[in-house]
Amino acid sequence: NAGVTQTPKFRVLKTGQSMTLLCAQDMNHEYMYWYRQDPGMGLRLIHYSVGEGTTAKGEVPDGYNVSRLKKQNFLLGLESAAPSQTSVYFCASSYSSGRYNQPQHFGDGTRLSIL
Amino acid sequence: GNSVTQMEGPVTLSEEAFLTINCTYTATGYPSLFWYVQYPGEGLQLLLKATKADDKGSNKGFEATYRKETTSFHLEKGSVQVSDSAVYFCALETSGSRLTFGEGTQLTVNP
């Protein structure tokens, strides 16, 4: 029962490098989300997807791109990493609205440092 | 826009003490309200939720009541344990399954 799995768990990049964070869920959830967590700021939504082949911008989308080619996977890309993107990144998934007893399930996070 | 404000942390308590973490919100429409908990090195887990005014969510001894008149959803527990040490996030959802989180409150419980 893996739930939401994020890869990698830790990564250090140099400014200007690119990378992709992978999120995989095995719960057949329609909705998937990428958040970043910074001290004193809670979690902020970067991008989200309401189904395979769809993506939408969240609160802080600049500098990131996403893709949802398969229902179970949601990729977060940094094309040219900047120190301001140093953060802990969380992926989450859900069936649909939390109103109907379907909460978001979170992965354990990816700690990313940009030097 | 939507926003959630939590009491500033960190909060440090002795075991068996009473816990209150304040949460107030601003939202359009009729939001659902949540408390999530994050244990060290882990992702967030849903602790409890309430979907309409006057609902009380409860789980693992924690409770929170949806107060529309004061736009609040304060988290309470009568007797905390060392294992409750974690970061607690208040959150709201209006439409589209998008959550708005508070900044989080670090709780440390000492034996």
Interface residues (C-beta under 8 A of the other chain):
Chain A: V4 Y31 G40 M41 G42 L43 R44 L45 Y48 V50 G58 F90 A92 S94 S96 S97 G98 R99 P103 Q104 F106 G107 D108 G109
Chain B: V4 S32 F34 G41 E42 G43 L44 Q45 L46 K49 T51 F89 E93 S95 G96 S97 R98 L99 F101 G102 E103 G104
